């Protein structure tokens, strides 16, 4: 069952995607308020849910209570899945880049048809942003410096670089004989703006086969542990 952090991260993601979509401000603020309230609760939201008291949580009205109920019952939220079809989930990571606001993010995405932070960095380096409305060479430089600063802050990897790599690994592992499923976990699953490492959960009939496939993935330089 999802904990308060996971629920809060879900509503933060919804708020971020709604902001890029251009949703009205009070809707965005409602999701952010719900996220903040969930993080400040003295006990798990699931306890309120079991007691039928979700609406006693500050900032949680009927609509958000229904979403929390669905998340706790199923682990997923159809509203978010539908929203991600309208606004690519990867774009939420762009909001962590200084000088990039939701309107500018939407404009770049729709004009250049790019969604990853890595593609944004490439576009800036190739001078593809300066001709866009309201942008120029200085804007490109600011974006590149902002992307670089995300890594410098803590030695972590920007989500835009980590996400595509994780998806490649997951796709490969799902193709291993005996693997039932593979999913991202940790900060990557929560779509944090930066990722310290890649956590991947794999369900399989034979774990040794999965580990052999993993340590032999293209790009593996050194194996420090296996077991």
DOZAVEX-356693 format. One record per residue (C-alpha): residue number from 1; x, y, z. Coordinates in Angstrom, 3 decimals. Layout:
N
[node NUM, [X, Y, Z]];
...
***
This chain:
227
[node 1, [0.000, 0.000, 0.000]];
[node 2, [1.270, 3.465, -0.869]];
[node 3, [2.716, 5.550, 1.964]];
[node 4, [2.391, 9.300, 2.501]];
[node 5, [5.554, 10.107, 0.536]];
[node 6, [4.379, 8.116, -2.482]];
[node 7, [0.932, 9.705, -2.376]];
[node 8, [2.436, 13.181, -2.017]];
[node 9, [4.816, 12.579, -4.925]];
[node 10, [1.877, 11.472, -7.057]];
[node 11, [-0.007, 14.706, -6.429]];
[node 12, [3.138, 16.770, -6.998]];
[node 13, [3.557, 15.060, -10.375]];
[node 14, [-0.086, 15.760, -11.210]];
[node 15, [0.388, 19.423, -10.280]];
[node 16, [3.533, 19.688, -12.403]];
[node 17, [1.945, 18.110, -15.453]];
[node 18, [-1.191, 20.215, -15.054]];
[node 19, [0.974, 23.335, -14.872]];
[node 20, [2.730, 22.428, -18.131]];
[node 21, [-0.648, 21.605, -19.690]];
[node 22, [-1.840, 25.110, -18.796]];
[node 23, [-4.503, 24.122, -16.290]];
[node 24, [-6.132, 26.877, -14.217]];
[node 25, [-4.061, 27.922, -11.217]];
[node 26, [-6.548, 26.923, -8.493]];
[node 27, [-6.506, 23.307, -9.714]];
[node 28, [-2.697, 23.230, -9.618]];
[node 29, [-2.632, 24.778, -6.130]];
[node 30, [-5.182, 22.228, -4.892]];
[node 31, [-2.903, 19.342, -5.858]];
[node 32, [0.139, 21.021, -4.335]];
[node 33, [-1.790, 21.671, -1.111]];
[node 34, [-2.831, 18.025, -0.978]];
[node 35, [0.789, 16.951, -1.446]];
[node 36, [1.997, 19.233, 1.350]];
[node 37, [-0.755, 18.055, 3.691]];
[node 38, [0.037, 14.390, 3.075]];
[node 39, [3.701, 14.980, 3.878]];
[node 40, [2.866, 16.730, 7.155]];
[node 41, [0.414, 14.134, 8.488]];
[node 42, [1.224, 12.664, 11.926]];
[node 43, [0.250, 9.188, 10.677]];
[node 44, [-0.270, 7.348, 7.405]];
[node 45, [-3.072, 8.476, 5.100]];
[node 46, [-4.044, 4.819, 4.817]];
[node 47, [-5.130, 4.970, 8.478]];
[node 48, [-7.518, 7.840, 7.706]];
[node 49, [-8.709, 5.869, 4.674]];
[node 50, [-9.494, 2.757, 6.724]];
[node 51, [-11.417, 4.932, 9.176]];
[node 52, [-13.336, 6.676, 6.383]];
[node 53, [-11.815, 10.029, 7.373]];
[node 54, [-9.820, 11.077, 4.304]];
[node 55, [-11.685, 14.380, 4.082]];
[node 56, [-10.476, 15.278, 7.563]];
[node 57, [-6.998, 15.724, 6.048]];
[node 58, [-6.376, 19.454, 5.398]];
[node 59, [-6.662, 20.309, 1.715]];
[node 60, [-8.415, 17.050, 0.825]];
[node 61, [-11.857, 17.593, -0.650]];
[node 62, [-14.204, 15.146, -2.373]];
[node 63, [-12.274, 14.928, -5.686]];
[node 64, [-8.860, 14.418, -4.105]];
[node 65, [-10.256, 12.013, -1.502]];
[node 66, [-11.587, 9.886, -4.364]];
[node 67, [-8.151, 9.905, -5.995]];
[node 68, [-6.441, 8.875, -2.746]];
[node 69, [-9.014, 6.093, -2.370]];
[node 70, [-8.247, 4.804, -5.873]];
[node 71, [-4.504, 4.971, -5.248]];
[node 72, [-4.764, 3.058, -1.972]];
[node 73, [-7.121, 0.464, -3.455]];
[node 74, [-5.308, -0.170, -6.749]];
[node 75, [-1.860, 1.420, -6.486]];
[node 76, [-2.646, 3.422, -9.635]];
[node 77, [-4.664, 6.459, -10.662]];
[node 78, [-6.460, 6.515, -14.012]];
[node 79, [-6.626, 10.319, -13.966]];
[node 80, [-2.813, 10.468, -13.865]];
[node 81, [-2.480, 7.839, -16.588]];
[node 82, [-4.784, 9.871, -18.832]];
[node 83, [-2.913, 13.080, -17.978]];
[node 84, [0.404, 11.480, -18.972]];
[node 85, [-1.082, 10.761, -22.402]];
[node 86, [-1.628, 14.507, -22.808]];
[node 87, [1.617, 15.696, -21.230]];
[node 88, [4.700, 13.403, -21.284]];
[node 89, [5.764, 12.509, -17.746]];
[node 90, [9.428, 13.296, -18.475]];
[node 91, [8.608, 16.991, -18.891]];
[node 92, [8.043, 17.298, -15.141]];
[node 93, [11.826, 17.034, -14.689]];
[node 94, [12.316, 20.175, -16.800]];
[node 95, [10.711, 22.293, -14.082]];
[node 96, [13.831, 21.787, -11.952]];
[node 97, [15.914, 23.649, -14.551]];
[node 98, [16.376, 27.312, -13.578]];
[node 99, [14.946, 29.727, -16.179]];
[node 100, [12.472, 27.135, -17.494]];
[node 101, [8.844, 27.790, -16.607]];
[node 102, [5.799, 25.690, -17.546]];
[node 103, [4.804, 27.846, -20.528]];
[node 104, [8.294, 27.772, -22.009]];
[node 105, [8.517, 24.020, -21.416]];
[node 106, [5.217, 23.457, -23.238]];
[node 107, [6.326, 25.657, -26.130]];
[node 108, [9.655, 23.851, -26.583]];
[node 109, [8.041, 20.417, -26.310]];
[node 110, [5.269, 21.143, -28.795]];
[node 111, [7.516, 22.969, -31.261]];
[node 112, [10.528, 20.628, -31.283]];
[node 113, [8.699, 17.436, -30.234]];
[node 114, [11.260, 16.567, -27.548]];
[node 115, [10.487, 15.290, -24.042]];
[node 116, [13.710, 14.189, -22.353]];
[node 117, [16.146, 16.453, -20.539]];
[node 118, [18.928, 14.906, -22.603]];
[node 119, [17.184, 15.933, -25.839]];
[node 120, [16.650, 19.423, -24.450]];
[node 121, [20.363, 19.674, -23.679]];
[node 122, [21.222, 18.493, -27.195]];
[node 123, [18.814, 20.975, -28.772]];
[node 124, [20.357, 23.813, -26.771]];
[node 125, [23.891, 22.792, -27.740]];
[node 126, [22.877, 22.634, -31.411]];
[node 127, [21.325, 26.114, -31.309]];
[node 128, [17.792, 24.895, -31.955]];
[node 129, [16.194, 26.901, -29.156]];
[node 130, [17.301, 30.421, -29.994]];
[node 131, [14.848, 30.820, -32.876]];
[node 132, [11.823, 29.934, -30.755]];
[node 133, [9.458, 32.714, -29.578]];
[node 134, [10.810, 34.605, -26.581]];
[node 135, [14.176, 32.828, -26.660]];
[node 136, [17.684, 33.532, -27.900]];
[node 137, [21.323, 32.544, -27.462]];
[node 138, [21.274, 33.714, -23.840]];
[node 139, [18.285, 31.495, -23.136]];
[node 140, [20.145, 28.488, -24.544]];
[node 141, [23.165, 29.228, -22.373]];
[node 142, [20.968, 29.623, -19.278]];
[node 143, [19.249, 26.301, -19.956]];
[node 144, [22.564, 24.487, -20.413]];
[node 145, [23.912, 25.992, -17.193]];
[node 146, [20.713, 25.018, -15.404]];
[node 147, [20.919, 21.404, -16.559]];
[node 148, [24.563, 21.228, -15.508]];
[node 149, [23.725, 22.659, -12.088]];
[node 150, [21.278, 19.828, -11.397]];
[node 151, [24.166, 17.352, -11.461]];
[node 152, [26.575, 19.597, -9.574]];
[node 153, [24.227, 20.097, -6.629]];
[node 154, [24.668, 16.590, -5.274]];
[node 155, [26.448, 14.507, -7.854]];
[node 156, [23.075, 13.091, -8.855]];
[node 157, [21.892, 12.436, -12.416]];
[node 158, [19.083, 14.545, -13.943]];
[node 159, [15.887, 12.545, -14.434]];
[node 160, [15.969, 13.262, -18.158]];
[node 161, [19.165, 11.215, -18.465]];
[node 162, [18.361, 8.491, -15.945]];
[node 163, [14.830, 7.717, -17.167]];
[node 164, [15.675, 6.659, -20.755]];
[node 165, [18.552, 4.496, -19.507]];
[node 166, [16.319, 2.787, -16.950]];
[node 167, [13.681, 2.109, -19.604]];
[node 168, [16.295, 0.439, -21.825]];
[node 169, [17.441, -1.771, -18.950]];
[node 170, [13.861, -2.661, -17.990]];
[node 171, [13.000, -3.525, -21.592]];
[node 172, [16.017, -5.834, -21.806]];
[node 173, [15.280, -7.530, -18.483]];
[node 174, [11.645, -8.113, -19.437]];
[node 175, [12.950, -10.055, -22.410]];
[node 176, [14.937, -12.459, -20.210]];
[node 177, [13.410, -15.932, -20.081]];
[node 178, [11.476, -16.462, -16.868]];
[node 179, [11.011, -12.779, -16.034]];
[node 180, [7.422, -11.990, -15.089]];
[node 181, [7.807, -8.216, -14.905]];
[node 182, [10.303, -5.433, -14.237]];
[node 183, [9.621, -1.928, -12.927]];
[node 184, [11.561, 1.099, -11.729]];
[node 185, [11.623, 1.911, -8.016]];
[node 186, [13.012, 4.516, -5.635]];
[node 187, [13.515, 8.124, -6.727]];
[node 188, [13.125, 7.144, -10.378]];
[node 189, [9.631, 5.744, -9.824]];
[node 190, [8.771, 8.882, -7.842]];
[node 191, [10.026, 10.983, -10.781]];
[node 192, [12.333, 13.094, -8.643]];
[node 193, [14.202, 15.795, -10.568]];
[node 194, [17.539, 14.019, -9.968]];
[node 195, [18.419, 10.375, -9.357]];
[node 196, [21.290, 9.043, -7.242]];
[node 197, [21.135, 5.538, -8.669]];
[node 198, [18.756, 3.284, -10.569]];
[node 199, [16.553, 0.968, -8.532]];
[node 200, [14.862, -1.730, -10.589]];
[node 201, [12.592, -4.443, -9.202]];
[node 202, [12.323, -7.682, -11.169]];
[node 203, [9.976, -10.604, -10.564]];
[node 204, [11.340, -13.824, -12.028]];
[node 205, [11.258, -17.576, -11.630]];
[node 206, [15.069, -17.774, -11.554]];
[node 207, [16.945, -14.813, -10.065]];
[node 208, [20.375, -16.052, -11.141]];
[node 209, [19.458, -15.753, -14.827]];
[node 210, [18.305, -12.185, -14.259]];
[node 211, [21.506, -11.253, -12.435]];
[node 212, [23.640, -12.772, -15.191]];
[node 213, [21.734, -10.791, -17.801]];
[node 214, [22.024, -7.601, -15.761]];
[node 215, [25.795, -7.706, -15.185]];
[node 216, [26.310, -8.436, -18.873]];
[node 217, [24.289, -5.498, -20.140]];
[node 218, [26.001, -3.311, -22.758]];
[node 219, [27.796, -0.465, -21.028]];
[node 220, [28.634, -2.353, -17.814]];
[node 221, [32.207, -1.462, -16.949]];
[node 222, [32.663, -3.007, -13.522]];
[node 223, [30.746, -5.342, -11.240]];
[node 224, [31.361, -4.675, -7.540]];
[node 225, [28.865, -7.182, -6.195]];
[node 226, [26.476, -9.881, -7.325]];
[node 227, [24.210, -12.115, -5.312]];
***
